[in-house]
Amino acid sequence: MKRSDKRILTTHVGSLIRPPDLLQYVTAAQKGESFDRAAYEQCLRDSVAEAVRQQAQAGVDIVNDGEFGKSSWAAYVLDRITGFELRKDRIIPLNWLGRDRERFRDFFEQEMPNSLRGAAAEVCVGPIKMRDTQDLSRDLANLKAGLQSVRVEEAFFTTVAPASTAYNGINEFYPTEEEYVYAIADALREEYQTVYQSGLLLQVDDAVLANMYDHLVSISPEHYRRWAQLRVEALNHALKGIPEDRVRYHTCFGSWHVPHMADAPLSEMIDLILQVNAGAYSFEAANPRHEHEWTIWETTKLPEGKSIIPGVVTHHTTIVEHPDLVAQRIVRFARLVGRENVIAGTDCGFAQGQGIQRVHPSVMWAKLESLAEGARIASRQLWA
């Protein structure tokens, strides 16, 4: 894993807004309509190559495929593993949204009414195994092909964490919760190993580790700690054998535009995050609910040889951050943990799923350009 030993490197969380040409195939598939599969695959290859080119042009040093081959940041894995069935007649509450649904019920009624009605349960009814690696191989190949025509420092590929797999899930097969969680981890281990062996950096996304906090602490703080600790240990089990410096671990509070009062304080999670066997830790630090949390690094020691990837631009607003502000945020972290230990990133993905965009594409690219310019300004200050 490259480090900021000569200048501040830049990256992002992963999910980029899908281009219209690609979305037409995605929409047809979601509606159950027929479409030209060969044409889709060609469009996907071209879209990934263009996304890689645009990232490099914007000044991003560590790039990815935009997650263009995935249905979403987490739900994609349910198409690749066995053991789950969707029961539309069994609706469960979206506890991972926390108690904001109660605090701001009028807001949710207007902006996200489906969140109040719940979602169909993803029920585990049999052994959880990885069954399909074809799409994974395709996505890795598309990214590596796109990298051939650009000059970047490195590339990463995103995967989902055990805690965030089947976040609407109910276990009806395994005798204990621990067996269920470790079965998920064993299945994901195959995906993790494939990404690692491809030579790309492995990023593990784990929004639900944070998002379940508000619901579970309402039962008791100890209940959340037990729930989260089991899933962190299962993730480390899945990562066994992969060098830490080939792994990035991303936690966030969801890319949805809601009040976010349900978000977990970083202080309640930081020890869990640092337990993960990863070389870099990505977290939100640019939005107004979490920007103040940079102070946690005044008292929390970053383990030797590890990096942080704080979000210094955010998907939460359409305002494009000024490069000077981006630089200030970077320098603040660098002075606390060391300049070589900071990679400038984004809070979260700009598209939680294929058909979602949190800002207009032109705003997304402007934010990434501001990220790169802010890193250049910060580098001049830190290596003056």
Contacts in CASP RR format, 6 or more apart in sequence:
PFRMAT RR
TARGET T0000
AUTHOR 0000-0000-0000
METHOD contacts of the structure
MODEL  1
MKRSDKRILTTHVGSLIRPPDLLQYVTAAQKGESFDRAAYEQCLRDSVAE
AVRQQAQAGVDIVNDGEFGKSSWAAYVLDRITGFELRKDRIIPLNWLGRD
RERFRDFFEQEMPNSLRGAAAEVCVGPIKMRDTQDLSRDLANLKAGLQSV
RVEEAFFTTVAPASTAYNGINEFYPTEEEYVYAIADALREEYQTVYQSGL
LLQVDDAVLANMYDHLVSISPEHYRRWAQLRVEALNHALKGIPEDRVRYH
TCFGSWHVPHMADAPLSEMIDLILQVNAGAYSFEAANPRHEHEWTIWETT
KLPEGKSIIPGVVTHHTTIVEHPDLVAQRIVRFARLVGRENVIAGTDCGF
AQGQGIQRVHPSVMWAKLESLAEGARIASRQLWA
1 154 0 8 1.000
1 201 0 8 1.000
1 245 0 8 1.000
1 246 0 8 1.000
1 248 0 8 1.000
1 279 0 8 1.000
1 280 0 8 1.000
1 307 0 8 1.000
2 9 0 8 1.000
2 61 0 8 1.000
2 62 0 8 1.000
2 153 0 8 1.000
2 154 0 8 1.000
3 9 0 8 1.000
3 307 0 8 1.000
3 340 0 8 1.000
3 341 0 8 1.000
3 343 0 8 1.000
4 307 0 8 1.000
4 339 0 8 1.000
4 340 0 8 1.000
4 341 0 8 1.000
4 342 0 8 1.000
4 343 0 8 1.000
5 340 0 8 1.000
6 383 0 8 1.000
7 375 0 8 1.000
7 376 0 8 1.000
7 379 0 8 1.000
7 383 0 8 1.000
8 330 0 8 1.000
8 334 0 8 1.000
8 339 0 8 1.000
8 342 0 8 1.000
8 343 0 8 1.000
8 344 0 8 1.000
8 375 0 8 1.000
8 376 0 8 1.000
8 378 0 8 1.000
8 379 0 8 1.000
8 382 0 8 1.000
9 61 0 8 1.000
9 62 0 8 1.000
9 153 0 8 1.000
9 343 0 8 1.000
9 344 0 8 1.000
9 375 0 8 1.000
10 59 0 8 1.000
10 60 0 8 1.000
10 61 0 8 1.000
10 62 0 8 1.000
10 343 0 8 1.000
10 344 0 8 1.000
10 345 0 8 1.000
10 371 0 8 1.000
10 372 0 8 1.000
10 375 0 8 1.000
11 60 0 8 1.000
11 61 0 8 1.000
11 62 0 8 1.000
11 63 0 8 1.000
11 156 0 8 1.000
11 309 0 8 1.000
11 343 0 8 1.000
11 344 0 8 1.000
11 345 0 8 1.000
12 55 0 8 1.000
12 60 0 8 1.000
12 64 0 8 1.000
12 345 0 8 1.000
12 346 0 8 1.000
12 349 0 8 1.000
12 368 0 8 1.000
12 371 0 8 1.000
13 205 0 8 1.000
13 250 0 8 1.000
13 252 0 8 1.000
13 282 0 8 1.000
13 345 0 8 1.000
13 346 0 8 1.000
13 347 0 8 1.000
13 348 0 8 1.000
13 349 0 8 1.000
14 64 0 8 1.000
14 66 0 8 1.000
14 67 0 8 1.000
14 156 0 8 1.000
14 158 0 8 1.000
14 203 0 8 1.000
14 349 0 8 1.000
15 66 0 8 1.000
15 67 0 8 1.000
15 73 0 8 1.000
15 158 0 8 1.000
15 255 0 8 1.000
15 349 0 8 1.000
15 350 0 8 1.000
15 351 0 8 1.000
15 352 0 8 1.000
15 353 0 8 1.000
16 51 0 8 1.000
16 66 0 8 1.000
16 67 0 8 1.000
16 68 0 8 1.000
16 349 0 8 1.000
16 350 0 8 1.000
16 351 0 8 1.000
16 364 0 8 1.000
17 350 0 8 1.000
17 351 0 8 1.000
17 357 0 8 1.000
17 359 0 8 1.000
17 361 0 8 1.000
17 364 0 8 1.000
18 26 0 8 1.000
18 47 0 8 1.000
18 68 0 8 1.000
18 351 0 8 1.000
18 354 0 8 1.000
18 355 0 8 1.000
19 47 0 8 1.000
19 50 0 8 1.000
19 361 0 8 1.000
21 43 0 8 1.000
21 47 0 8 1.000
22 43 0 8 1.000
22 44 0 8 1.000
22 47 0 8 1.000
22 68 0 8 1.000
23 354 0 8 1.000
23 355 0 8 1.000
25 35 0 8 1.000
25 39 0 8 1.000
25 40 0 8 1.000
25 43 0 8 1.000
25 44 0 8 1.000
26 354 0 8 1.000
26 355 0 8 1.000
28 34 0 8 1.000
28 35 0 8 1.000
29 35 0 8 1.000
41 138 0 8 1.000
44 68 0 8 1.000
44 69 0 8 1.000
44 138 0 8 1.000
44 142 0 8 1.000
45 142 0 8 1.000
45 145 0 8 1.000
47 68 0 8 1.000
48 65 0 8 1.000
48 66 0 8 1.000
48 68 0 8 1.000
48 69 0 8 1.000
48 139 0 8 1.000
48 142 0 8 1.000
48 143 0 8 1.000
48 145 0 8 1.000
48 146 0 8 1.000
49 142 0 8 1.000
49 145 0 8 1.000
49 146 0 8 1.000
49 149 0 8 1.000
51 65 0 8 1.000
51 66 0 8 1.000
51 68 0 8 1.000
52 63 0 8 1.000
52 65 0 8 1.000
52 143 0 8 1.000
52 146 0 8 1.000
52 147 0 8 1.000
52 149 0 8 1.000
52 150 0 8 1.000
52 152 0 8 1.000
52 155 0 8 1.000
53 146 0 8 1.000
53 149 0 8 1.000
53 150 0 8 1.000
54 365 0 8 1.000
55 63 0 8 1.000
55 64 0 8 1.000
55 152 0 8 1.000
55 368 0 8 1.000
56 63 0 8 1.000
56 150 0 8 1.000
56 151 0 8 1.000
56 152 0 8 1.000
58 365 0 8 1.000
58 368 0 8 1.000
58 369 0 8 1.000
58 371 0 8 1.000
58 372 0 8 1.000
59 368 0 8 1.000
59 369 0 8 1.000
59 372 0 8 1.000
60 152 0 8 1.000
60 368 0 8 1.000
60 371 0 8 1.000
60 372 0 8 1.000
61 152 0 8 1.000
61 153 0 8 1.000
61 154 0 8 1.000
62 152 0 8 1.000
62 153 0 8 1.000
62 154 0 8 1.000
62 155 0 8 1.000
62 156 0 8 1.000
62 201 0 8 1.000
62 343 0 8 1.000
63 147 0 8 1.000
63 150 0 8 1.000
63 152 0 8 1.000
63 154 0 8 1.000
63 155 0 8 1.000
63 156 0 8 1.000
64 143 0 8 1.000
64 155 0 8 1.000
64 156 0 8 1.000
64 157 0 8 1.000
64 158 0 8 1.000
64 203 0 8 1.000
65 139 0 8 1.000
65 142 0 8 1.000
65 143 0 8 1.000
65 157 0 8 1.000
67 73 0 8 1.000
67 158 0 8 1.000
67 351 0 8 1.000
67 353 0 8 1.000
68 139 0 8 1.000
68 142 0 8 1.000
69 76 0 8 1.000
69 135 0 8 1.000
69 138 0 8 1.000
69 139 0 8 1.000
69 142 0 8 1.000
70 76 0 8 1.000
70 139 0 8 1.000
70 158 0 8 1.000
70 353 0 8 1.000
70 354 0 8 1.000
71 79 0 8 1.000
71 353 0 8 1.000
71 354 0 8 1.000
72 352 0 8 1.000
72 353 0 8 1.000
72 354 0 8 1.000
73 158 0 8 1.000
73 160 0 8 1.000
73 205 0 8 1.000
73 207 0 8 1.000
73 349 0 8 1.000
73 352 0 8 1.000
73 353 0 8 1.000
74 160 0 8 1.000
74 164 0 8 1.000
74 165 0 8 1.000
74 167 0 8 1.000
74 205 0 8 1.000
74 207 0 8 1.000
74 208 0 8 1.000
76 160 0 8 1.000
77 159 0 8 1.000
77 160 0 8 1.000
77 165 0 8 1.000
77 188 0 8 1.000
77 191 0 8 1.000
78 84 0 8 1.000
78 122 0 8 1.000
78 165 0 8 1.000
78 166 0 8 1.000
79 132 0 8 1.000
79 135 0 8 1.000
80 130 0 8 1.000
80 131 0 8 1.000
80 132 0 8 1.000
80 133 0 8 1.000
80 135 0 8 1.000
80 136 0 8 1.000
80 191 0 8 1.000
81 128 0 8 1.000
81 129 0 8 1.000
81 130 0 8 1.000
81 131 0 8 1.000
81 184 0 8 1.000
81 187 0 8 1.000
82 126 0 8 1.000
82 127 0 8 1.000
82 128 0 8 1.000
82 129 0 8 1.000
82 131 0 8 1.000
83 124 0 8 1.000
83 125 0 8 1.000
83 126 0 8 1.000
83 127 0 8 1.000
83 128 0 8 1.000
83 129 0 8 1.000
83 173 0 8 1.000
84 122 0 8 1.000
84 123 0 8 1.000
84 124 0 8 1.000
84 125 0 8 1.000
84 128 0 8 1.000
84 166 0 8 1.000
84 169 0 8 1.000
85 122 0 8 1.000
85 123 0 8 1.000
85 125 0 8 1.000
86 120 0 8 1.000
86 121 0 8 1.000
86 122 0 8 1.000
86 123 0 8 1.000
87 120 0 8 1.000
87 121 0 8 1.000
87 123 0 8 1.000
88 120 0 8 1.000
89 120 0 8 1.000
90 120 0 8 1.000
90 121 0 8 1.000
90 123 0 8 1.000
90 170 0 8 1.000
91 117 0 8 1.000
91 118 0 8 1.000
91 119 0 8 1.000
91 120 0 8 1.000
91 121 0 8 1.000
92 118 0 8 1.000
92 119 0 8 1.000
92 120 0 8 1.000
92 121 0 8 1.000
92 168 0 8 1.000
92 169 0 8 1.000
92 170 0 8 1.000
93 118 0 8 1.000
94 101 0 8 1.000
94 115 0 8 1.000
94 118 0 8 1.000
94 119 0 8 1.000
94 168 0 8 1.000
95 212 0 8 1.000
95 215 0 8 1.000
96 167 0 8 1.000
96 208 0 8 1.000
96 211 0 8 1.000
96 212 0 8 1.000
96 215 0 8 1.000
97 115 0 8 1.000
97 211 0 8 1.000
97 258 0 8 1.000
97 262 0 8 1.000
98 211 0 8 1.000
98 212 0 8 1.000
98 214 0 8 1.000
98 215 0 8 1.000
98 262 0 8 1.000
99 214 0 8 1.000
99 215 0 8 1.000
99 218 0 8 1.000
99 262 0 8 1.000
100 108 0 8 1.000
100 214 0 8 1.000
100 258 0 8 1.000
100 259 0 8 1.000
100 260 0 8 1.000
100 261 0 8 1.000
100 262 0 8 1.000
101 108 0 8 1.000
101 115 0 8 1.000
101 116 0 8 1.000
103 259 0 8 1.000
103 261 0 8 1.000
103 262 0 8 1.000
104 258 0 8 1.000
104 259 0 8 1.000
104 261 0 8 1.000
105 116 0 8 1.000
107 258 0 8 1.000
107 259 0 8 1.000
108 115 0 8 1.000
108 116 0 8 1.000
108 258 0 8 1.000
109 116 0 8 1.000
111 257 0 8 1.000
111 258 0 8 1.000
112 256 0 8 1.000
112 258 0 8 1.000
119 168 0 8 1.000
120 168 0 8 1.000
121 168 0 8 1.000
121 169 0 8 1.000
121 170 0 8 1.000
122 166 0 8 1.000
122 168 0 8 1.000
122 169 0 8 1.000
122 170 0 8 1.000
123 169 0 8 1.000
123 170 0 8 1.000
123 172 0 8 1.000
124 166 0 8 1.000
124 169 0 8 1.000
124 170 0 8 1.000
124 171 0 8 1.000
124 172 0 8 1.000
124 173 0 8 1.000
124 174 0 8 1.000
124 180 0 8 1.000
125 172 0 8 1.000
125 173 0 8 1.000
126 173 0 8 1.000
127 173 0 8 1.000
127 183 0 8 1.000
128 180 0 8 1.000
128 183 0 8 1.000
128 184 0 8 1.000
128 186 0 8 1.000
128 187 0 8 1.000
129 187 0 8 1.000
130 187 0 8 1.000
130 188 0 8 1.000
130 190 0 8 1.000
130 191 0 8 1.000
133 190 0 8 1.000
133 191 0 8 1.000
133 194 0 8 1.000
136 191 0 8 1.000
136 194 0 8 1.000
136 195 0 8 1.000
137 194 0 8 1.000
139 157 0 8 1.000
140 157 0 8 1.000
140 194 0 8 1.000
140 195 0 8 1.000
140 198 0 8 1.000
140 200 0 8 1.000
143 155 0 8 1.000
143 157 0 8 1.000
143 200 0 8 1.000
144 155 0 8 1.000
144 198 0 8 1.000
144 200 0 8 1.000
147 155 0 8 1.000
154 201 0 8 1.000
155 200 0 8 1.000
155 201 0 8 1.000
156 200 0 8 1.000
156 201 0 8 1.000
156 202 0 8 1.000
156 203 0 8 1.000
156 248 0 8 1.000
157 195 0 8 1.000
157 198 0 8 1.000
157 200 0 8 1.000
157 201 0 8 1.000
157 202 0 8 1.000
157 203 0 8 1.000
158 203 0 8 1.000
158 204 0 8 1.000
158 205 0 8 1.000
158 250 0 8 1.000
159 188 0 8 1.000
159 191 0 8 1.000
159 192 0 8 1.000
159 195 0 8 1.000
159 202 0 8 1.000
159 203 0 8 1.000
159 204 0 8 1.000
159 205 0 8 1.000
160 188 0 8 1.000
160 204 0 8 1.000
160 205 0 8 1.000
160 206 0 8 1.000
161 188 0 8 1.000
161 204 0 8 1.000
161 205 0 8 1.000
161 206 0 8 1.000
161 208 0 8 1.000
161 209 0 8 1.000
161 231 0 8 1.000
161 235 0 8 1.000
161 249 0 8 1.000
162 181 0 8 1.000
162 184 0 8 1.000
162 185 0 8 1.000
162 188 0 8 1.000
162 231 0 8 1.000
162 234 0 8 1.000
162 235 0 8 1.000
162 238 0 8 1.000
163 181 0 8 1.000
163 206 0 8 1.000
163 208 0 8 1.000
163 209 0 8 1.000
163 212 0 8 1.000
163 228 0 8 1.000
163 231 0 8 1.000
163 232 0 8 1.000
163 234 0 8 1.000
163 235 0 8 1.000
164 205 0 8 1.000
164 206 0 8 1.000
164 207 0 8 1.000
164 208 0 8 1.000
164 209 0 8 1.000
165 184 0 8 1.000
165 188 0 8 1.000
166 184 0 8 1.000
167 208 0 8 1.000
167 211 0 8 1.000
171 177 0 8 1.000
171 180 0 8 1.000
173 180 0 8 1.000
174 180 0 8 1.000
174 183 0 8 1.000
177 230 0 8 1.000
178 230 0 8 1.000
181 230 0 8 1.000
181 231 0 8 1.000
181 234 0 8 1.000
182 234 0 8 1.000
182 237 0 8 1.000
184 234 0 8 1.000
185 234 0 8 1.000
185 235 0 8 1.000
185 237 0 8 1.000
185 238 0 8 1.000
186 237 0 8 1.000
186 238 0 8 1.000
188 238 0 8 1.000
189 237 0 8 1.000
189 238 0 8 1.000
189 239 0 8 1.000
189 240 0 8 1.000
192 202 0 8 1.000
192 204 0 8 1.000
192 238 0 8 1.000
192 239 0 8 1.000
192 242 0 8 1.000
193 242 0 8 1.000
195 202 0 8 1.000
196 202 0 8 1.000
196 242 0 8 1.000
196 246 0 8 1.000
199 246 0 8 1.000
201 246 0 8 1.000
201 247 0 8 1.000
201 248 0 8 1.000
202 242 0 8 1.000
202 246 0 8 1.000
202 247 0 8 1.000
202 248 0 8 1.000
203 247 0 8 1.000
203 248 0 8 1.000
203 249 0 8 1.000
203 250 0 8 1.000
203 282 0 8 1.000
204 235 0 8 1.000
204 239 0 8 1.000
204 247 0 8 1.000
204 248 0 8 1.000
204 249 0 8 1.000
204 250 0 8 1.000
204 276 0 8 1.000
204 278 0 8 1.000
205 250 0 8 1.000
206 235 0 8 1.000
206 249 0 8 1.000
206 250 0 8 1.000
206 251 0 8 1.000
207 251 0 8 1.000
207 252 0 8 1.000
207 253 0 8 1.000
207 254 0 8 1.000
207 348 0 8 1.000
209 228 0 8 1.000
209 231 0 8 1.000
209 232 0 8 1.000
209 251 0 8 1.000
209 269 0 8 1.000
209 272 0 8 1.000
210 251 0 8 1.000
210 252 0 8 1.000
210 253 0 8 1.000
210 263 0 8 1.000
210 264 0 8 1.000
210 269 0 8 1.000
211 253 0 8 1.000
211 254 0 8 1.000
211 262 0 8 1.000
211 264 0 8 1.000
212 224 0 8 1.000
212 227 0 8 1.000
212 228 0 8 1.000
213 224 0 8 1.000
213 228 0 8 1.000
213 262 0 8 1.000
213 263 0 8 1.000
213 264 0 8 1.000
213 268 0 8 1.000
213 269 0 8 1.000
214 262 0 8 1.000
214 263 0 8 1.000
214 264 0 8 1.000
215 262 0 8 1.000
216 223 0 8 1.000
216 224 0 8 1.000
216 227 0 8 1.000
217 223 0 8 1.000
217 224 0 8 1.000
228 269 0 8 1.000
228 272 0 8 1.000
229 272 0 8 1.000
232 272 0 8 1.000
232 275 0 8 1.000
232 276 0 8 1.000
235 276 0 8 1.000
236 275 0 8 1.000
236 276 0 8 1.000
236 277 0 8 1.000
239 247 0 8 1.000
239 276 0 8 1.000
239 277 0 8 1.000
239 278 0 8 1.000
242 277 0 8 1.000
244 277 0 8 1.000
244 278 0 8 1.000
244 279 0 8 1.000
244 306 0 8 1.000
245 279 0 8 1.000
247 276 0 8 1.000
247 277 0 8 1.000
247 278 0 8 1.000
247 279 0 8 1.000
247 280 0 8 1.000
248 278 0 8 1.000
248 279 0 8 1.000
248 280 0 8 1.000
248 281 0 8 1.000
248 282 0 8 1.000
248 309 0 8 1.000
249 273 0 8 1.000
249 276 0 8 1.000
249 278 0 8 1.000
249 279 0 8 1.000
249 280 0 8 1.000
249 281 0 8 1.000
249 282 0 8 1.000
250 281 0 8 1.000
250 282 0 8 1.000
250 283 0 8 1.000
250 309 0 8 1.000
251 269 0 8 1.000
251 273 0 8 1.000
251 281 0 8 1.000
251 282 0 8 1.000
251 283 0 8 1.000
252 282 0 8 1.000
252 283 0 8 1.000
252 284 0 8 1.000
252 347 0 8 1.000
252 348 0 8 1.000
253 260 0 8 1.000
253 263 0 8 1.000
253 264 0 8 1.000
253 284 0 8 1.000
253 289 0 8 1.000
253 290 0 8 1.000
253 348 0 8 1.000
254 348 0 8 1.000
254 352 0 8 1.000
255 315 0 8 1.000
255 316 0 8 1.000
255 348 0 8 1.000
255 349 0 8 1.000
255 350 0 8 1.000
255 351 0 8 1.000
255 352 0 8 1.000
255 356 0 8 1.000
255 358 0 8 1.000
256 352 0 8 1.000
257 316 0 8 1.000
257 358 0 8 1.000
260 287 0 8 1.000
260 289 0 8 1.000
261 289 0 8 1.000
263 289 0 8 1.000
263 290 0 8 1.000
265 293 0 8 1.000
266 283 0 8 1.000
266 290 0 8 1.000
266 293 0 8 1.000
266 296 0 8 1.000
267 293 0 8 1.000
267 296 0 8 1.000
270 296 0 8 1.000
270 300 0 8 1.000
273 281 0 8 1.000
273 283 0 8 1.000
274 281 0 8 1.000
274 300 0 8 1.000
274 302 0 8 1.000
274 303 0 8 1.000
278 306 0 8 1.000
279 305 0 8 1.000
279 306 0 8 1.000
279 307 0 8 1.000
280 306 0 8 1.000
280 307 0 8 1.000
280 308 0 8 1.000
280 309 0 8 1.000
280 343 0 8 1.000
281 306 0 8 1.000
281 307 0 8 1.000
281 308 0 8 1.000
281 309 0 8 1.000
282 308 0 8 1.000
282 309 0 8 1.000
282 310 0 8 1.000
282 311 0 8 1.000
282 345 0 8 1.000
283 290 0 8 1.000
283 308 0 8 1.000
283 309 0 8 1.000
283 310 0 8 1.000
283 311 0 8 1.000
284 290 0 8 1.000
284 311 0 8 1.000
284 314 0 8 1.000
284 347 0 8 1.000
284 348 0 8 1.000
285 291 0 8 1.000
285 293 0 8 1.000
285 294 0 8 1.000
285 310 0 8 1.000
285 311 0 8 1.000
285 312 0 8 1.000
285 329 0 8 1.000
285 333 0 8 1.000
285 347 0 8 1.000
286 310 0 8 1.000
286 311 0 8 1.000
286 312 0 8 1.000
286 313 0 8 1.000
286 314 0 8 1.000
286 316 0 8 1.000
286 321 0 8 1.000
286 329 0 8 1.000
286 346 0 8 1.000
286 347 0 8 1.000
287 314 0 8 1.000
287 316 0 8 1.000
287 317 0 8 1.000
287 347 0 8 1.000
288 316 0 8 1.000
290 347 0 8 1.000
291 329 0 8 1.000
294 310 0 8 1.000
294 329 0 8 1.000
294 332 0 8 1.000
294 333 0 8 1.000
294 336 0 8 1.000
297 308 0 8 1.000
297 333 0 8 1.000
297 336 0 8 1.000
297 337 0 8 1.000
298 336 0 8 1.000
302 308 0 8 1.000
302 337 0 8 1.000
302 341 0 8 1.000
305 341 0 8 1.000
306 341 0 8 1.000
307 340 0 8 1.000
307 341 0 8 1.000
307 342 0 8 1.000
307 343 0 8 1.000
308 333 0 8 1.000
308 337 0 8 1.000
308 341 0 8 1.000
308 342 0 8 1.000
308 343 0 8 1.000
309 342 0 8 1.000
309 343 0 8 1.000
309 344 0 8 1.000
309 345 0 8 1.000
310 329 0 8 1.000
310 330 0 8 1.000
310 333 0 8 1.000
310 342 0 8 1.000
310 344 0 8 1.000
310 345 0 8 1.000
311 329 0 8 1.000
311 344 0 8 1.000
311 345 0 8 1.000
311 346 0 8 1.000
311 347 0 8 1.000
312 321 0 8 1.000
312 326 0 8 1.000
312 329 0 8 1.000
312 330 0 8 1.000
312 344 0 8 1.000
312 345 0 8 1.000
312 346 0 8 1.000
312 371 0 8 1.000
312 374 0 8 1.000
313 320 0 8 1.000
313 321 0 8 1.000
313 326 0 8 1.000
313 345 0 8 1.000
313 346 0 8 1.000
313 347 0 8 1.000
313 367 0 8 1.000
313 368 0 8 1.000
313 370 0 8 1.000
313 371 0 8 1.000
314 321 0 8 1.000
314 346 0 8 1.000
314 347 0 8 1.000
314 348 0 8 1.000
315 346 0 8 1.000
315 347 0 8 1.000
315 348 0 8 1.000
315 349 0 8 1.000
315 350 0 8 1.000
315 358 0 8 1.000
315 359 0 8 1.000
315 364 0 8 1.000
316 347 0 8 1.000
316 358 0 8 1.000
317 359 0 8 1.000
318 359 0 8 1.000
318 360 0 8 1.000
318 363 0 8 1.000
320 363 0 8 1.000
320 366 0 8 1.000
320 367 0 8 1.000
320 370 0 8 1.000
321 367 0 8 1.000
321 370 0 8 1.000
321 371 0 8 1.000
322 370 0 8 1.000
323 370 0 8 1.000
323 373 0 8 1.000
323 374 0 8 1.000
323 376 0 8 1.000
323 377 0 8 1.000
324 374 0 8 1.000
324 377 0 8 1.000
326 344 0 8 1.000
326 370 0 8 1.000
326 371 0 8 1.000
326 373 0 8 1.000
326 374 0 8 1.000
326 375 0 8 1.000
326 377 0 8 1.000
326 378 0 8 1.000
327 374 0 8 1.000
327 375 0 8 1.000
327 377 0 8 1.000
327 378 0 8 1.000
327 381 0 8 1.000
330 342 0 8 1.000
330 344 0 8 1.000
330 374 0 8 1.000
330 375 0 8 1.000
330 378 0 8 1.000
331 378 0 8 1.000
331 381 0 8 1.000
331 382 0 8 1.000
333 342 0 8 1.000
334 341 0 8 1.000
334 342 0 8 1.000
334 378 0 8 1.000
334 382 0 8 1.000
339 382 0 8 1.000
339 383 0 8 1.000
344 371 0 8 1.000
344 374 0 8 1.000
344 375 0 8 1.000
344 378 0 8 1.000
345 371 0 8 1.000
346 367 0 8 1.000
346 368 0 8 1.000
346 371 0 8 1.000
349 358 0 8 1.000
350 357 0 8 1.000
350 358 0 8 1.000
350 359 0 8 1.000
350 364 0 8 1.000
351 357 0 8 1.000
351 358 0 8 1.000
352 358 0 8 1.000
357 364 0 8 1.000
359 367 0 8 1.000
END
